Amino acid sequence: MGNNVRFIALYLPQFHPTPENDEWWGKGFTEWTNVGKAKPLFKDHYQPHVPADLGYYDLRVPETRQAQADMARKYGIEGFCYWHYWFGNNKRLLERPFNEVLQSGKPDYPFCLAWANTSWQGFDYGAKGRNMLIEQAYPGKEDNEIHFYELLPAFLDKRYITVDSKPFFMIFQPDQLPNQSAFIDQWQNLAIKNGLKGIFFIAQTNKEDSINNLLAKKFDAINLVRLFNCFEHGRSTIKKIKQKIIGETRVFDYEKAIDYWIGSEDRDNNCFPSVFPNWDHTPRSGVKGSVLHNSTPALFEKHVKQVVKEVIEKPYQHRIVIIKSWNEWAEGNYLEPDLKYGLGYLEALNRIQNQLAK
């Protein structure tokens, strides 16, 4: 434990075919479809991104999931935070990889869940229209209870990541959740009824000024995601207008973006900051996407060191940094090895952990 930081990496379970994706996008669609067809859109634009050590994997394969866990553990990541898709009325998507991890007991590697409570629109995956694929619903208390019991086996699993002895559970769009306090109270009561000490609720937000409001609604902590601050505050008005009217790709230099990703809030015990290896949404959205340009493992290491400096004085349980992400390949946002940098980003993270442990 020592002075180490609790790095938890967001994990996308999209890399396997599902009946819904077959229907919406064509037989065999996975996130790799968008990754593979990506093209450079401007000078020195790094595309396509090609996976190295783990290849174009299928998350239905246990050996792949084991290899990911072994790699993450080796380089200093505490565990994976799997995106969890519950649309209400007992409808889940992309649940197979996590369910198999849970039911098999393998890999023996820590995990937790983040509820991606958002509707799916075709635009998010590269369609020209904004057609609704599946809508996020909030039917009410009965559905909340069904949802809780669907996840209870995970919460009770010895591998589940906890904060202050409570299972870590993050909500992607807390402002979209009706009656947040009532929802949290209901789940806290159910947790205690089922032998847990409660649930540790984290609200994800990109707005520093919403922190106190979310904490007042009974969230235990905030995951602050400042990823787009550089695009909002670091570009000229002319560039913003060109992007909006002409559809020009939003490009921002990674090294300059780093300065927009830290703040005094990161020192608070109930604020968990984020770190970003990179960002490039163009494999999904094409020319209208946003790109962080010229990211390297050395710059990522600089970025992580800045964030670690802000959190290192916290009690260990709250010394959490969320990595966005382990494997968001179609957003250019991953730690897994690629052909260009290999294990470079993971090695950068590991150097920091080793330095902290001395």
Number of C-alpha atoms within 10 A of each C-alpha: 8 8 17 19 24 19 20 25 26 23 23 21 23 22 21 19 18 17 12 15 19 13 11 12 15 12 13 14 20 19 22 20 15 20 24 17 12 19 16 14 13 11 6 9 15 18 18 17 18 15 19 15 13 15 13 14 14 19 19 17 12 16 14 16 21 16 14 20 21 14 17 22 16 13 19 21 22 20 22 27 27 21 23 24 20 21 22 18 16 11 12 13 16 20 16 16 20 21 13 17 19 18 11 11 13 15 20 14 20 19 29 25 24 21 18 18 22 17 13 16 16 16 15 14 18 18 15 10 10 13 12 11 13 15 13 18 17 16 12 13 13 10 15 19 14 14 19 17 16 13 13 15 12 20 24 14 15 13 18 21 22 18 17 13 13 17 24 22 19 25 23 19 14 20 14 14 16 12 12 16 15 13 17 19 15 15 20 19 14 18 21 12 11 13 9 17 15 21 26 19 23 25 24 23 20 15 11 13 9 13 21 12 10 21 17 10 16 17 23 18 22 28 23 27 21 21 20 17 17 20 20 11 10 13 14 10 11 9 14 16 12 13 18 13 8 10 14 16 21 22 19 19 14 22 16 13 20 22 13 15 23 20 15 9 17 25 20 17 19 20 24 23 27 24 26 23 24 23 25 24 26 26 27 22 21 20 19 16 20 21 23 25 20 14 17 18 20 12 17 23 20 16 21 22 16 17 20 23 11 18 24 17 14 17 11 18 13 20 26 27 23 20 23 23 26 24 21 24 26 24 22 23 20 25 26 24 20 19 12 13 13 16 18 19 22 25 18 20 20 19 14 19 21 13 10 15 12 8
